[in-house]
Amino acid sequence: MKIAIAGGSIAGLACALTLSCTGHEVHVFERSATPLRGRGGGVAVLRQMLRFLEQHGHQTRATLAVPTHRRRWIDIAGNVMHEDPELLPFSSWDAVYRSLCSMLPSAVIQYGRNVTTVAQDAHGIEIQFENGPPIRSDILIAADGTGSRLRSLLFPGTTSSYAGYIAWRGLVSESAFAPAEIADLIENITLFRSADELFMAFLIPSANGSLDAGQRRFNWLWYRNEADLAKVESFLTDRDGQRHHASIAAGALSEHSLAHLRKIAPERLPRILSKLLTSTESPFLQVIYDALSPSFASGRIALVGDAACTLRPHTASGTSKAADDAVSLAQALNASQTAESDTVRVLADWAEVRRRAVEPLLLKGPMLAKSFGLGYS
Ligand SMILES: Cc1cc2nc3c(=O)[nH]c(=O)nc-3n(C[C@H](O)[C@H](O)[C@H](O)COP(=O)(O)OP(=O)(O)OC[C@H]3O[C@@H](n4cnc5c(N)ncnc54)[C@H](O)[C@@H]3O)c2cc1C
């Protein structure tokens, strides 16, 4: 089949990979004018994602991740309050993205192609773009993220809902600090919690994927409850005055947001964690939303990744879920290869099974957030 994919990030590329492996003609349309390098911060890479990359020929375990060995809670004075063993591979969004890109022929992905509208009929689907000619395909995969335009087109009235807290984030090179100063942070996921906030930090690979000591970067996230929607609006307005849906990229935070962050960090965080933040050149912001599509398919369109449902970051499952979406969709379509006319039914069946499968993760996120004192209760 000819399969179009809207969105060339983790979920879209994972689908491109599995569907081209099972013999389909795949085209990815990404609205960004250029590859998405440099976006995102650290991600915990769960076993499913590592297995997925390895099954597609990428040797990941040694090159993609910096393992942590302990989950360590500290108090405001920096003393260890509690620690548990935890072996979690951490990587960067960039490293996962690069691995996926490297496994696809570059002609598969077209940049600067913003999907605007779609029209389905009995034989296929017509896809229109903001610029460039329309195309026709047998199936469209909506991998256009948490603010999915396609989800809104298919299911009018469904929107993502603000979860009541935001995540300030940043990356800072390990080499910006004296080794003794950061010795306690190496190999640990370090956490600090106080009322209405949770800070965490861990090491991830360097921007070019190096895992060598001194080259790696600290990834930090500072979750903070923010009930004042006017404040959230102002944080989501970038340095050029443009309002964004859910995030502000590194380098685009307003002066007001930067000043706010740099003022509150030394007041509220243990010294070394505050230093990670104040040493970060370009912090960025992600506002936490919940989104669940009423169905993961409508006719010839399947929704995957954050467009289908956006999991809370505490589950560390977003990329693994995207990989599972891609594998299960390719399996469902492969099994139906002999009956092309059944495409709509196959997608509907896949959607139902998949939605049930992600339900436990959807419930787990708010529960974890609540246990940290985050979000609307
Ligand atoms: C604070 C935070 C921390 C996280 N930590 C982790 C973690 O530790 N581990 C983990 O596994 N996951 C984590 N995640 C989640 C993870 O990043 C995502 O779930 C995962 O990357 C899947 O994203 P996606 O590809 O579905 O969507 P996105 O990455 O949002 O991509 C959507 C793509 O679609 C494009 N697009 C949008 N509209 C259109 C259109 N109309 N036409 C064409 N293209 C379009 C966009 O430009 C974008 O490239 C975290 C998320 C947050 C917010």
The ligand as an ORCA input file, in Angstrom:
! r2SCAN-3c Opt
* xyz 0 1
  C       8.671     16.898     29.743
  C       8.660     15.643     28.898
  C       9.546     14.622     29.184
  C       9.513     13.426     28.429
  N      10.362     12.430     28.778
  C      10.291     11.262     28.119
  C      11.122     10.154     28.508
  O      11.938     10.234     29.439
  N      11.019      8.990     27.807
  C      10.145      8.859     26.752
  O      10.102      7.787     26.168
  N       9.344      9.873     26.372
  C       9.376     11.064     27.014
  N       8.553     12.072     26.643
  C       7.574     11.858     25.522
  C       8.189     11.734     24.144
  O       9.025     12.825     23.861
  C       7.084     11.587     23.070
  O       6.035     10.818     23.581
  C       7.611     10.858     21.848
  O       8.736     11.557     21.367
  C       6.566     10.702     20.713
  O       6.293     11.935     20.134
  P       5.539     12.039     18.728
  O       6.459     11.675     17.609
  O       4.226     11.357     18.812
  O       5.194     13.607     18.670
  P       6.124     14.871     18.480
  O       7.525     14.614     18.888
  O       5.397     16.016     19.098
  O       6.157     15.073     16.893
  C       5.085     15.536     16.130
  C       5.688     15.955     14.782
  O       4.653     16.269     13.881
  C       4.961     17.464     13.185
  N       3.675     18.045     12.786
  C       2.732     18.598     13.583
  N       1.663     18.973     12.857
  C       1.942     18.632     11.567
  C       1.225     18.766     10.357
  N      -0.008     19.331     10.318
  N       1.778     18.331      9.193
  C       3.037     17.751      9.209
  N       3.770     17.615     10.349
  C       3.222     18.041     11.514
  C       5.724     18.296     14.211
  O       6.524     19.300     13.604
  C       6.561     17.217     14.897
  O       7.777     16.989     14.252
  C       8.569     13.285     27.356
  C       7.682     14.330     27.050
  C       7.704     15.495     27.816
  C       6.723     16.594     27.492
*
